[in-house]
Amino acid sequence: MSTNYPESADFRTEAKAWLAANFPKSLVGKASVYMSFEGEVAMAGDALAWRQTLGEKGWGTPSWPKEYGGGSLTATQARILQEEMSAIGAFNPIPMLAGMGVTMVGPTILEYGTEDQKKRHLPATARGEVRWCLGYSEPNAGSDLAALQTRAVDKGDYWEINGQKVWTSGADISQWCGALVRTDSNVAKRDGISLVLLPMNQPGVRTRPIKLISGSSPFCETFFDNARADKRDLLGKLNDGWSVGKRLLQHERASQTGASPMPSGSGGSSLAEMAKQYVGVNDRGELNDPDLRLRLAQHLMDSKVHQLTLARITAEARGNPKVTAAASILKNSATNVAQTRSELTLEIMGSGGLGWEGKEFSEDEIGAVQTWLFGKAMSIYGGSFEVQNNIISKNILGLPETTQKG
């Protein structure tokens, strides 16, 4: 979808020329090779040079301020940059390389962090040199996140942290973690939480990967045994971590408003073309299966409506950086669109959609099955589908609070 504002024409010309001069042609169309959500990707040769060039330009985090490694672009300019990248098969690997750093931790540091925190943490994150994970959920504190028990004890010039986190994406390959910890047990549970930033490469931190049904996973269990966080890395005010943590989750949901859970084996090919290939057409060029044709048309309309709504909300937010509850609507909509696409893809492929391994299945078929399985997590991660409905009901529809307080 093109962005057409008169004042954007010059920037589009600039972006197009810069990309033509700097994006290595050897990387065209290879986003899925270098943008893996589940693990560390080796950046070497042209891929490493591209990451460094993009980072130096500040366009890996285009809307961040230049003084913290960004490009100081407007939301419109950032969208134009993405459009021009897509047009030539280019990609931005830095958000994936930074883990949770670009989409979640970084924006929260920009809003709540001290000047010292911004200068120490943001530039390297903006260059894709530092990867972040998040210590939020615990075995007994998932949707009821405020029930968390990981504790941080004041030891003078540092916090001593003990406890366990779960579903910490990329914890085994991250250098830093943003963790919600309990700093006061004598107040209401939401009032005694703080958010601290701590290095992962220390004796007091252990991680254990969790393997999922899709065959691989970014998720880990993380254990803190007398781990340390520097006092200067308390993000926001002491015991106000619930507010900071909720704000970070708003940024997370805003980043998950696309309609694809991860690069798929099908390379994003048109469902309509795939259906013609697998199902066949009649003498009028229509799919042979009229029921599938109807459901495919409905899905394509839902996908288009989602993209138009996303564009409208983005346009309405121009000049207003506040993340609203609309992110919850878009997060659930994106989940529906992505999961429906995966279901339709497997149905279209027929027996080919049962492939897990073996020469009788194509790479696209195996990739589609793995994407379908991984995509089941979309309705859970980043705040479950039901939690988003609660947020929508309270903050948009004005319905009364029905969840547990405290």
C-alpha positions as CSV (number, residue, x, y, z in Angstrom):
1,M,0.0,0.0,0.0
2,S,1.6,3.3,-1.1
3,T,1.9,6.3,1.2
4,N,1.1,9.4,-0.8
5,Y,1.7,12.7,0.9
6,P,3.1,15.6,-1.2
7,E,5.9,16.3,1.3
8,S,7.1,12.8,1.1
9,A,8.1,12.8,-2.6
10,D,11.7,14.1,-2.0
11,F,12.3,11.5,0.7
12,R,11.0,8.7,-1.5
13,T,13.5,9.7,-4.1
14,E,16.3,9.9,-1.5
15,A,15.4,6.5,-0.1
16,K,15.2,4.8,-3.5
17,A,18.6,6.2,-4.5
18,W,20.3,5.3,-1.2
19,L,19.0,1.7,-1.3
20,A,20.0,1.3,-5.0
21,A,23.5,2.4,-4.0
22,N,23.9,0.5,-0.8
23,F,21.8,-2.7,-0.7
24,P,23.8,-5.7,-1.9
25,K,22.1,-7.3,-4.9
26,S,23.4,-10.7,-3.6
27,L,20.8,-10.4,-0.8
28,V,17.8,-9.6,-2.9
29,G,14.8,-11.8,-1.7
30,K,16.8,-13.5,1.0
31,A,15.1,-12.0,4.0
32,S,14.0,-15.4,5.4
33,V,17.6,-16.5,5.4
34,Y,18.8,-13.7,7.6
35,M,15.7,-12.8,9.7
36,S,15.1,-15.8,11.9
37,F,13.1,-15.1,15.1
38,E,14.1,-18.3,16.7
39,G,17.9,-18.1,16.8
40,E,21.1,-16.3,16.2
41,V,21.8,-15.7,12.5
42,A,25.4,-15.6,11.2
43,M,26.0,-12.2,9.7
44,A,29.0,-12.3,7.4
45,G,30.1,-11.0,4.0
46,D,27.5,-8.9,2.2
47,A,24.9,-9.5,5.0
48,L,27.3,-8.1,7.7
49,A,28.2,-5.2,5.5
50,W,24.5,-4.4,4.9
51,R,23.8,-4.5,8.6
52,Q,26.7,-2.2,9.4
53,T,25.8,0.3,6.6
54,L,22.1,0.3,7.7
55,G,23.1,0.9,11.3
56,E,25.5,3.7,10.4
57,K,22.8,5.4,8.5
58,G,20.4,5.0,11.4
59,W,17.7,3.4,9.2
60,G,17.7,0.1,11.2
61,T,15.7,2.1,13.7
62,P,14.4,4.8,11.4
63,S,12.2,6.7,13.8
64,W,14.6,6.7,16.8
65,P,16.4,10.0,17.4
66,K,19.8,10.3,15.7
67,E,21.6,10.9,19.0
68,Y,20.7,7.4,20.0
69,G,21.5,5.6,16.8
70,G,18.3,6.2,14.9
71,G,17.4,8.0,11.7
72,S,15.1,10.7,13.1
73,L,12.5,9.9,10.4
74,T,8.9,10.7,10.7
75,A,6.3,7.8,10.7
76,T,5.5,8.6,7.1
77,Q,9.1,8.5,6.1
78,A,9.7,5.2,7.9
79,R,6.8,3.7,6.1
80,I,8.1,5.0,2.7
81,L,11.5,3.4,3.5
82,Q,9.8,0.1,4.2
83,E,7.9,0.4,0.9
84,E,11.0,1.1,-1.1
85,M,12.9,-1.8,0.6
86,S,10.0,-4.2,-0.2
87,A,10.0,-2.9,-3.8
88,I,13.5,-4.1,-4.5
89,G,13.6,-7.2,-2.3
90,A,15.6,-5.5,0.5
91,F,15.1,-6.0,4.2
92,N,16.0,-4.6,7.6
93,P,17.7,-7.3,9.8
94,I,18.4,-5.1,12.8
95,P,15.0,-5.6,14.6
96,M,15.5,-9.4,14.5
97,L,19.1,-9.2,15.5
98,A,18.2,-7.0,18.5
99,G,15.6,-9.5,19.7
100,M,13.2,-7.4,21.9
101,G,15.5,-4.4,21.8
102,V,14.1,-2.4,18.8
103,T,10.4,-3.1,19.1
104,M,10.0,-3.2,22.9
105,V,12.9,-2.4,25.2
106,G,14.3,0.5,23.1
107,P,11.0,2.5,22.8
108,T,10.5,2.0,26.6
109,I,14.0,3.3,27.4
110,L,13.4,6.3,25.1
111,E,10.3,7.1,27.2
112,Y,11.3,6.2,30.7
113,G,15.1,5.9,30.6
114,T,17.7,8.3,32.0
115,E,20.1,10.0,29.6
116,D,22.8,7.7,30.8
117,Q,20.6,4.6,30.0
118,K,19.8,5.9,26.6
119,K,23.4,6.6,25.7
120,R,24.7,3.3,27.1
121,H,22.0,1.0,25.7
122,L,20.4,2.4,22.6
123,P,23.2,3.0,20.0
124,A,24.5,-0.6,20.0
125,T,20.9,-1.9,19.9
126,A,20.1,0.4,16.9
127,R,23.1,-1.1,15.1
128,G,22.0,-4.7,15.8
129,E,25.0,-5.4,17.9
130,V,23.1,-6.1,21.2
131,R,20.3,-8.6,21.6
132,W,17.6,-8.2,24.3
133,C,15.2,-10.6,25.9
134,L,12.4,-10.0,28.4
135,G,11.8,-11.6,31.8
136,Y,8.1,-11.3,32.3
137,S,6.1,-14.5,32.6
138,E,6.8,-17.0,35.4
139,P,5.5,-20.5,36.0
140,N,2.8,-19.2,38.3
141,A,2.4,-15.7,36.7
142,G,1.3,-15.8,33.1
143,S,-1.8,-13.9,32.2
144,D,-1.9,-12.8,35.9
145,L,1.5,-11.2,35.5
146,A,1.2,-9.1,38.6
147,A,1.5,-12.4,40.6
148,L,5.2,-12.6,39.7
149,Q,7.6,-13.7,42.5
150,T,11.1,-13.0,41.2
151,R,12.6,-10.8,43.8
152,A,15.2,-8.0,43.7
153,V,16.9,-7.1,47.0
154,D,18.7,-3.8,47.5
155,K,22.4,-4.5,48.1
156,G,23.6,-1.0,48.1
157,D,25.0,-0.3,44.6
158,Y,23.2,-3.2,42.9
159,W,20.1,-5.3,43.0
160,E,20.4,-9.0,43.9
161,I,17.8,-11.0,41.8
162,N,16.5,-14.5,42.5
163,G,13.7,-16.3,40.8
164,Q,12.6,-17.9,37.5
165,K,11.1,-16.7,34.3
166,V,9.6,-18.7,31.4
167,W,8.9,-18.0,27.7
168,T,11.9,-15.6,27.6
169,S,12.4,-15.5,23.9
170,G,16.0,-15.6,22.8
171,A,17.3,-15.6,26.4
172,D,20.1,-18.1,25.5
173,I,21.6,-15.8,22.9
174,S,20.8,-12.4,24.4
175,Q,23.3,-10.1,26.0
176,W,20.7,-8.1,28.1
177,C,17.4,-8.7,29.7
178,G,14.6,-6.3,30.8
179,A,13.0,-8.1,33.8
180,L,10.0,-7.3,36.0
181,V,10.9,-8.1,39.6
182,R,9.3,-7.7,43.0
183,T,10.9,-4.9,45.0
184,D,8.3,-4.6,47.8
185,S,6.2,-7.5,49.1
186,N,4.3,-5.4,51.7
187,V,2.0,-3.6,49.3
188,A,-0.7,-4.5,46.7
189,K,0.9,-6.8,44.2
190,R,0.8,-4.3,41.3
191,D,2.5,-1.6,43.5
192,G,5.6,-3.5,44.5
193,I,7.0,-4.3,41.0
194,S,10.0,-2.7,39.3
195,L,11.7,-3.1,35.9
196,V,15.4,-3.6,35.8
197,L,17.9,-4.1,33.0
198,L,20.6,-6.7,33.6
199,P,23.4,-8.4,31.7
200,M,22.8,-12.0,30.8
201,N,26.5,-13.0,30.7
202,Q,27.0,-13.4,34.4
203,P,27.3,-16.4,36.8
204,G,23.9,-15.8,38.3
205,V,21.9,-16.3,35.1
206,R,21.1,-19.7,33.5
207,T,18.9,-20.5,30.5
208,R,17.3,-23.6,29.2
209,P,15.6,-23.7,25.8
210,I,12.0,-25.0,25.4
211,K,11.4,-27.0,22.3
212,L,7.9,-26.5,20.7
213,I,5.7,-28.6,18.5
214,S,7.0,-26.8,15.4
215,G,10.4,-28.5,15.9
216,S,12.3,-25.5,17.2
217,S,11.7,-22.5,19.4
218,P,13.0,-19.1,20.5
219,F,11.6,-19.7,24.0
220,C,13.6,-20.4,27.2
221,E,13.3,-20.9,30.9
222,T,15.6,-18.4,32.7
223,F,16.8,-18.8,36.2
224,F,18.3,-16.0,38.4
225,D,20.5,-17.2,41.3
226,N,21.9,-14.1,43.0
227,A,22.1,-12.4,39.7
228,R,23.0,-8.7,39.7
229,A,21.5,-5.6,38.1
230,D,23.3,-2.3,38.5
231,K,21.4,0.3,40.5
232,R,21.6,2.8,37.6
233,D,19.7,0.3,35.4
234,L,16.4,0.6,37.2
235,L,14.1,1.6,34.4
236,G,11.5,4.2,35.6
237,K,10.7,4.8,39.2
238,L,11.2,2.2,42.0
239,N,8.0,0.2,42.5
240,D,6.4,1.7,39.4
241,G,7.4,-1.2,37.2
242,W,3.7,-2.2,36.5
243,S,3.2,1.1,34.7
244,V,6.5,0.7,32.8
245,G,5.9,-2.9,32.0
246,K,2.4,-2.3,30.7
247,R,3.8,0.4,28.4
248,L,6.4,-1.9,27.1
249,L,3.6,-4.5,26.3
250,Q,1.8,-1.8,24.4
251,H,4.9,-1.3,22.2
252,E,5.1,-5.1,21.8
253,R,1.5,-5.3,20.6
254,A,2.0,-2.4,18.2
255,S,4.9,-4.3,16.7
256,Q,2.8,-7.4,16.2
257,T,0.1,-5.8,14.0
258,G,1.3,-7.4,10.8
259,A,-0.4,-10.5,9.5
260,S,2.5,-13.0,9.3
261,P,3.9,-14.8,12.3
262,M,7.3,-15.3,10.6
263,P,8.8,-15.7,7.1
264,S,7.1,-18.8,5.7
265,G,8.3,-21.5,3.5
266,S,6.0,-20.4,0.7
267,G,7.9,-17.1,0.4
268,G,4.7,-15.1,0.8
269,S,3.3,-16.4,-2.5
270,S,-0.3,-15.6,-3.4
271,L,-2.8,-17.9,-1.9
272,A,-5.0,-17.6,-5.0
273,E,-2.1,-18.7,-7.3
274,M,-1.2,-21.5,-4.9
275,A,-4.8,-22.7,-4.9
276,K,-4.9,-22.7,-8.7
277,Q,-1.8,-24.8,-8.7
278,Y,-2.9,-27.4,-6.2
279,V,-6.7,-27.4,-6.6
280,G,-7.1,-26.6,-10.3
281,V,-9.5,-24.4,-12.2
282,N,-12.6,-24.8,-14.3
283,D,-13.0,-23.6,-17.9
284,R,-13.8,-20.1,-16.6
285,G,-10.5,-19.9,-14.7
286,E,-12.3,-20.3,-11.3
287,L,-11.2,-22.6,-8.5
288,N,-12.8,-26.0,-8.9
289,D,-13.8,-26.0,-5.2
290,P,-16.6,-23.3,-4.8
291,D,-16.6,-23.5,-1.0
292,L,-12.8,-23.0,-0.8
293,R,-13.2,-20.1,-3.3
294,L,-15.7,-18.4,-1.0
295,R,-13.5,-18.8,2.1
296,L,-10.4,-17.7,0.3
297,A,-12.2,-14.6,-0.9
298,Q,-13.4,-13.9,2.7
299,H,-9.8,-14.3,4.0
300,L,-8.4,-11.9,1.3
301,M,-11.0,-9.3,2.3
302,D,-10.2,-9.7,6.0
303,S,-6.5,-9.3,5.2
304,K,-7.2,-6.2,3.1
305,V,-9.4,-4.7,5.9
306,H,-6.7,-5.3,8.4
307,Q,-4.0,-3.6,6.3
308,L,-6.3,-0.6,5.6
309,T,-7.2,-0.3,9.3
310,L,-3.5,-0.4,10.2
311,A,-2.8,2.3,7.7
312,R,-5.7,4.4,9.0
313,I,-4.5,4.2,12.6
314,T,-1.0,4.9,11.6
315,A,-2.1,8.0,9.7
316,E,-4.3,9.2,12.6
317,A,-1.3,8.8,14.9
318,R,1.0,11.1,12.9
319,G,2.7,13.5,15.3
320,N,1.3,11.5,18.3
321,P,3.8,8.9,19.6
322,K,1.3,7.5,22.2
323,V,0.5,3.8,21.8
324,T,-3.2,3.2,22.4
325,A,-5.5,0.3,23.1
326,A,-6.0,0.1,19.3
327,A,-2.8,-2.0,19.3
328,S,-4.9,-4.7,21.0
329,I,-7.5,-4.7,18.2
330,L,-4.8,-4.9,15.6
331,K,-2.9,-7.6,17.4
332,N,-6.0,-9.9,17.5
333,S,-6.9,-9.0,13.9
334,A,-3.4,-9.9,12.8
335,T,-3.6,-13.2,14.7
336,N,-6.9,-14.1,12.9
337,V,-5.5,-13.2,9.5
338,A,-2.2,-15.1,9.9
339,Q,-3.7,-18.2,11.5
340,T,-6.5,-18.4,8.8
341,R,-3.9,-18.0,6.1
342,S,-1.9,-21.0,7.5
343,E,-5.1,-23.1,7.8
344,L,-6.0,-22.3,4.2
345,T,-2.5,-23.0,3.0
346,L,-2.5,-26.5,4.4
347,E,-6.0,-27.2,3.1
348,I,-5.0,-26.1,-0.4
349,M,-1.8,-28.2,-0.3
350,G,-3.9,-31.3,0.5
351,S,-1.6,-34.3,1.3
352,G,1.3,-32.0,0.7
353,G,0.3,-30.0,3.7
354,L,1.1,-33.0,5.9
355,G,4.8,-32.8,5.2
356,W,7.4,-32.7,8.0
357,E,10.4,-34.2,6.3
358,G,11.3,-36.4,3.3
359,K,11.9,-35.9,-0.4
360,E,8.3,-36.4,-1.3
361,F,7.5,-33.0,0.2
362,S,8.7,-29.7,-1.2
363,E,10.6,-27.1,0.8
364,D,7.5,-24.8,0.7
365,E,5.2,-27.6,1.9
366,I,7.5,-28.4,4.9
367,G,7.9,-24.7,5.7
368,A,4.1,-24.2,5.5
369,V,3.5,-27.0,8.1
370,Q,6.1,-25.6,10.5
371,T,4.7,-22.0,10.1
372,W,1.2,-23.3,10.8
373,L,2.4,-25.0,14.0
374,F,4.5,-22.0,15.1
375,G,1.6,-19.6,14.3
376,K,-0.6,-21.2,17.0
377,A,1.5,-19.3,19.5
378,M,0.3,-16.0,18.1
379,S,-2.9,-16.1,20.1
380,I,-0.8,-16.4,23.3
381,Y,2.4,-14.4,23.0
382,G,2.4,-10.7,23.5
383,G,-0.7,-11.0,25.6
384,S,-3.2,-13.7,24.9
385,F,-6.2,-13.2,22.7
386,E,-8.5,-13.1,25.7
387,V,-6.4,-10.5,27.5
388,Q,-6.6,-8.3,24.5
389,N,-10.3,-8.6,24.4
390,N,-10.4,-7.5,28.1
391,I,-8.3,-4.4,27.2
392,I,-10.6,-3.6,24.3
393,S,-13.7,-4.0,26.4
394,K,-12.4,-1.7,29.2
395,N,-10.4,0.9,27.3
396,I,-12.3,1.2,24.1
397,L,-15.9,0.0,24.8
398,G,-16.0,1.4,28.3
399,L,-17.2,-1.8,29.9
400,P,-16.6,-2.4,33.6
401,E,-13.5,-4.0,35.1
402,T,-14.1,-7.8,35.6
403,T,-10.5,-9.1,36.1
404,Q,-8.9,-9.6,39.4
405,K,-7.6,-6.4,41.0
406,G,-4.6,-5.9,43.3
